[in-house]
Amino acid sequence: MKKLIVVTGPTASGKTDLAVKLALEHDTEIISADSRQIYKGIPIVTAVPDESQRAGVTHHLMEMLPLDSYYSAAMFEEDALRIASEIWRRRDTAIVCGGSMMYVDALVNGIDELPTVPENIRIPLMADWMANGDDWLRDRLKALDSEYYNIVDLANMKRVFHAVEICMASGVTYTSLRTGKRKKRDFEIEKIIIDMPREQLFDRINRRVLAMVENGLEEEARSVYPMRHLNSLNTVGLKEMFAYFDGKMDFDTAVARIQKNTRVYAKKQLTWLKKGKIQNG
């Protein structure tokens, strides 16, 4: 039976280095499960693997989409399964690496079959969201599916938007379409979760942010600042830089805020993992 090795864990925990090591040992390729690394133009803030990490190992689903492209966990599941099948034609093992838990969960356990959202719903909804703001979109979700509104992370606007568009496209609540049933996979899944003491992880996060600054984070953020309304740029590291550009905080405060918000994100990843949402296949 073919094998999928899944390397996951909180941000800055060393997933890429481990995945590269395993890929070299198994003479195979890596599928990225990172919801931001898939976009072009923001390699510093998304910590895209550097040249040394990519040397000799093929990486998939990385820096392949324009910043204004739509992408979802369901699309990732389809793409990752297709790429894994192609790898398995040549190798017995494929490796997945990433900390976007919805993506990893979609690949390991499957995702509910949801209707395709037509452009004539998505585009006007996106325009309304941009014009009216996040609270407006949250209120739309509350009106369409109050049950999901009560459990979703209301700070995760990508998830809020997805639920609203599914409600609009299907004519029923998003909750009613979420079965939670696991799909049976015809391959072996080996899950590797990187863990370490919080103090050590937070130190790694703080040092990574400083390294991003030294490597040109500010310049990268300025290059995409005119497109700051795009969902792909609604991410830690850019939001704080944009606030700095807007005069809402000074540079040192922005950097400290990036460190803090990255630590908060890591805590959310750890909570997801500890709840066992990503199970072995």
C-alpha positions in Angstrom: 0.0 0.0 0.0 1.2 3.5 -0.8 2.0 5.8 2.1 1.4 9.5 2.8 3.6 11.0 5.5 2.0 14.1 7.0 4.3 16.5 8.8 2.4 19.1 10.7 2.6 21.2 13.9 2.6 24.9 14.9 4.2 27.6 12.9 8.0 27.9 13.3 8.4 24.4 14.7 10.7 23.1 12.0 8.2 21.3 9.8 10.0 22.2 6.5 13.4 21.0 7.7 11.9 17.6 8.8 9.9 17.2 5.7 12.9 17.8 3.5 15.0 15.4 5.5 12.3 12.7 5.1 11.9 13.5 1.4 15.6 12.9 0.8 15.5 9.7 2.8 12.5 8.4 0.8 13.7 9.9 -2.5 10.3 11.5 -2.9 8.4 14.9 -3.2 6.7 17.3 -0.9 3.1 18.7 -1.1 2.7 21.9 0.7 -0.3 22.2 3.0 0.0 26.0 3.6 -2.9 28.2 2.7 -0.6 31.2 2.1 2.5 29.7 0.6 0.3 28.8 -2.4 0.3 32.4 -3.5 3.0 34.2 -5.5 4.7 37.4 -4.3 4.8 37.0 -0.5 7.6 34.4 0.1 9.1 36.2 3.2 6.0 36.6 5.3 4.8 33.0 4.4 8.2 31.5 5.1 8.5 29.8 1.8 11.3 27.2 1.9 14.6 28.7 0.8 16.9 27.5 -2.0 18.8 25.1 0.2 15.6 23.5 1.5 14.3 23.2 -2.1 17.5 21.9 -3.6 17.1 18.3 -4.7 13.4 18.0 -3.5 10.4 18.9 -5.6 7.8 21.0 -3.8 4.2 21.1 -5.0 1.3 23.6 -4.4 3.7 26.4 -3.6 3.9 29.9 -5.1 1.5 29.0 -7.9 -1.5 31.3 -7.6 -1.9 35.1 -8.2 -2.8 37.0 -5.0 -6.4 37.6 -6.3 -7.1 33.9 -6.8 -9.7 32.0 -4.7 -8.6 28.8 -3.1 -10.1 26.6 -0.4 -9.6 23.4 1.6 -11.9 21.5 -0.8 -9.7 22.6 -3.7 -6.6 21.6 -1.8 -8.0 18.1 -1.0 -8.6 17.6 -4.8 -5.2 19.0 -5.9 -3.2 17.2 -3.2 -4.8 13.8 -3.9 -4.1 14.2 -7.6 -0.5 15.2 -7.0 0.0 12.4 -4.5 -1.3 9.9 -7.0 1.2 11.2 -9.6 4.0 10.8 -7.1 2.9 7.3 -6.2 3.3 6.2 -9.8 7.1 6.7 -9.3 7.5 6.3 -5.5 5.9 4.4 -2.7 5.8 7.4 -0.4 4.6 11.0 -0.7 5.1 13.7 1.9 2.7 16.5 3.0 4.0 19.4 5.0 2.1 22.3 6.5 0.4 23.9 9.4 -2.9 25.0 7.7 -5.0 22.6 9.8 -8.1 22.8 7.6 -6.0 21.7 4.7 -4.3 18.9 6.5 -7.6 17.7 7.9 -9.2 17.8 4.5 -6.5 15.6 3.0 -6.4 13.1 5.9 -10.1 12.8 6.7 -11.8 14.2 3.7 -14.1 17.2 3.5 -17.8 17.4 3.0 -19.2 17.6 -0.5 -20.2 21.3 -0.9 -21.8 23.0 -3.9 -19.6 24.9 -6.3 -20.1 28.6 -5.8 -20.7 30.4 -9.1 -18.9 33.6 -9.9 -22.1 35.6 -10.1 -22.5 34.9 -6.3 -18.9 35.0 -5.2 -17.8 38.2 -6.9 -20.8 40.5 -5.8 -20.5 39.1 -2.3 -16.8 39.9 -2.2 -17.5 43.4 -3.4 -20.2 43.9 -0.8 -17.8 42.6 1.9 -15.1 45.0 0.8 -17.6 47.9 0.7 -19.4 47.2 4.0 -16.7 45.6 6.2 -16.2 42.5 8.3 -19.1 43.2 10.7 -21.5 43.3 7.8 -20.3 39.9 6.6 -20.6 38.4 10.1 -24.2 39.7 10.3 -25.0 38.1 6.9 -23.7 34.8 8.3 -25.8 35.2 11.5 -28.9 35.8 9.4 -28.2 32.8 7.1 -26.9 30.3 9.6 -27.1 31.3 13.2 -25.9 27.9 14.4 -22.6 28.1 12.5 -22.3 31.7 13.5 -22.2 30.6 17.2 -19.3 28.2 16.7 -17.1 29.6 13.9 -14.0 31.7 14.7 -15.5 35.1 13.8 -12.0 36.5 13.4 -11.3 34.1 10.6 -13.0 36.1 7.8 -12.1 33.6 5.1 -14.1 31.0 6.9 -17.0 33.4 7.5 -17.0 34.3 3.8 -17.0 30.7 2.8 -20.0 29.8 4.9 -22.0 32.8 3.6 -21.3 31.9 0.0 -22.2 28.3 0.5 -25.5 29.3 2.1 -26.2 31.6 -0.8 -25.3 29.0 -3.4 -27.1 26.1 -1.8 -30.1 27.8 -0.4 -29.7 25.9 2.9 -27.6 26.4 6.0 -23.9 25.6 5.9 -24.4 23.6 9.1 -26.8 21.2 7.3 -24.2 20.4 4.8 -21.4 19.6 7.3 -21.7 15.9 8.0 -18.3 15.4 9.7 -18.0 11.9 8.2 -14.5 10.7 7.5 -13.7 9.5 4.0 -12.0 6.1 3.7 -8.5 6.5 2.1 -6.9 3.8 0.0 -3.4 4.7 1.2 -1.6 4.4 4.5 -1.2 7.7 6.5 1.6 8.3 8.9 1.2 11.4 10.9 4.1 13.3 12.5 3.2 16.2 14.8 6.1 18.4 15.9 5.8 19.5 19.5 8.1 21.3 21.9 7.9 23.3 25.1 6.0 26.6 24.7 8.9 28.7 25.8 11.1 27.1 23.1 8.4 27.5 20.4 7.7 31.1 21.2 11.4 31.9 21.1 11.7 30.3 17.7 8.7 32.4 16.6 10.2 35.6 17.9 13.5 34.9 16.2 11.8 34.0 12.9 9.9 37.3 12.8 13.2 39.2 13.3 14.7 37.2 10.5 11.8 38.1 8.2 12.4 41.8 9.0 16.1 41.4 8.2 15.2 39.6 4.9 13.0 42.4 3.6 9.5 42.0 5.2 8.8 45.7 5.0 9.7 45.9 1.3 7.6 42.8 0.5 4.6 44.3 2.4 5.0 47.6 0.6 5.0 45.8 -2.8 1.5 44.3 -2.1 0.1 47.2 -0.1 -2.0 48.5 -3.0 -3.8 45.1 -3.0 -4.3 45.0 0.8 -8.0 44.3 0.5 -7.4 40.8 -1.0 -8.1 37.8 1.3 -4.8 36.3 0.5 -3.1 39.2 2.2 -5.3 39.0 5.3 -2.5 37.3 7.3 -0.2 37.9 10.3 2.8 39.8 9.2 1.1 41.8 6.5 -1.8 43.1 8.5 0.6 44.7 11.1 2.8 46.1 8.4 -0.2 47.6 6.7 -1.2 49.2 10.0 2.3 50.7 10.2 2.0 52.1 6.7 -1.3 53.6 7.6 0.2 55.4 10.6 -1.7 53.3 13.2 1.5 52.2 15.0 5.2 52.6 14.7 7.6 50.1 13.2 8.8 48.6 16.4 5.3 48.1 17.7 4.3 46.5 14.4 7.1 44.0 14.7 6.2 43.2 18.3 2.6 42.8 17.3 3.6 40.3 14.5 5.5 38.3 17.1 2.5 38.3 19.5 -0.1 37.5 16.9 2.1 34.7 15.5 2.3 33.2 19.0 -1.5 33.4 19.3 -1.9 31.6 15.9 0.5 28.9 17.1 -1.7 28.4 20.2 -4.7 27.9 18.0 -2.8 25.3 15.9 -1.8 23.5 19.1 -5.4 23.6 20.4 -6.6 22.0 17.1 -4.0 19.3 17.3 -4.7 18.5 21.0 -8.4 18.1 20.3 -7.4 15.4 17.9 -9.1 16.9 14.9 -6.4 15.6 12.6 -6.6 11.8 13.1 -4.6 9.0 11.7 -6.1 7.4 8.6 
